[in-house]
Amino acid sequence: MLNGPATAVSAQDGRLTVSGPVSTGGITGLALSSTGKAVANATVIIKNSAGYRATTVTDAAGRFTFNGLTIGGAYTLNVSALLKFRPQAVTVVEGLTEITLIAEP
């Protein structure tokens, strides 16, 4: 048994495959102005209390994505742009956690 009862091991054509429960997820989101317009080229920063920190930049539609995050992990998102955004707390679930960040008026 590897990593508990939910782990599956199979062999085929001389290859060993080990699979188990998903332990990481991601956050995908949208940065919008207070009037609902996409905020392109904004820097989005994600961090947690354990010291993890990563950044990405929104695309032309204001979209951003962070992958490989711990499921159940608590993170804080900040947007750095000409507009003012409040930090947003988010907890990652299996698959993609979706969030919309809206600038203050």
C-alpha positions in Angstrom: 0.0 0.0 0.0 1.4 3.4 -1.0 0.1 6.6 0.7 -3.1 4.9 2.0 -5.9 2.8 0.7 -7.0 5.3 -2.1 -3.7 4.8 -4.0 -4.0 2.5 -7.1 -1.0 0.7 -8.6 -1.1 -1.0 -12.0 1.4 -2.5 -14.4 1.1 -2.7 -18.2 3.7 -3.3 -20.9 6.5 -3.1 -18.3 5.3 0.3 -17.0 4.2 0.9 -13.4 1.5 3.5 -12.9 0.7 4.9 -9.4 -2.4 7.1 -9.0 -4.2 8.4 -6.1 -6.3 11.3 -4.8 -5.6 14.7 -6.1 -3.7 16.9 -3.6 -3.4 20.1 -5.6 -5.9 22.5 -7.2 -5.8 25.9 -8.7 -7.3 29.3 -8.7 -8.7 31.0 -11.8 -10.1 34.4 -11.7 -11.1 37.7 -13.2 -9.9 41.2 -12.3 -12.6 43.8 -13.0 -12.9 47.6 -12.5 -15.7 48.9 -10.3 -17.7 49.4 -13.5 -17.2 45.8 -14.6 -14.5 46.3 -17.3 -11.6 43.8 -17.5 -8.3 45.0 -15.9 -5.6 43.8 -18.3 -1.9 43.6 -17.5 -2.4 43.8 -13.7 -0.1 41.9 -11.5 -1.8 39.3 -9.3 0.0 38.1 -6.2 -0.9 35.0 -4.2 0.6 34.1 -0.8 0.0 32.0 2.3 1.1 32.1 5.9 3.8 29.4 5.3 5.7 31.8 3.0 4.5 30.6 -0.4 4.3 33.5 -2.9 3.8 33.6 -6.7 2.8 36.2 -9.2 1.1 36.3 -12.6 -0.3 38.9 -14.9 -3.9 39.2 -16.1 -4.5 38.8 -19.8 -6.5 41.2 -22.1 -9.8 39.9 -20.6 -8.6 40.3 -17.0 -8.2 36.6 -16.4 -5.5 34.9 -14.3 -4.6 31.4 -13.1 -2.5 29.8 -10.4 -2.0 26.0 -10.4 -0.4 23.5 -8.1 -1.9 24.9 -4.9 -2.6 22.8 -1.9 -6.3 21.7 -1.6 -7.7 23.1 1.6 -4.9 25.7 1.7 -5.8 29.3 2.7 -4.3 31.9 0.4 -4.5 35.7 0.0 -4.8 37.3 -3.4 -3.7 40.9 -4.1 -3.9 42.8 -7.3 -1.4 45.5 -8.2 -2.8 47.9 -10.7 -3.7 51.5 -11.2 -7.0 50.7 -9.5 -7.3 49.9 -5.9 -8.2 46.3 -4.9 -8.7 44.9 -1.4 -6.8 41.7 -0.5 -9.1 38.6 -0.9 -8.8 35.5 1.1 -9.6 32.2 -0.7 -9.4 28.5 0.2 -8.5 26.1 -2.6 -10.8 23.2 -3.4 -10.3 20.2 -5.8 -10.1 21.3 -9.4 -10.3 25.1 -10.0 -11.5 27.6 -7.5 -13.0 30.5 -9.3 -12.9 34.1 -8.0 -13.8 37.6 -9.3 -11.8 40.5 -7.9 -13.5 43.9 -8.3 -11.6 47.2 -7.8 -12.9 49.7 -5.3 -14.8 52.7 -6.8 
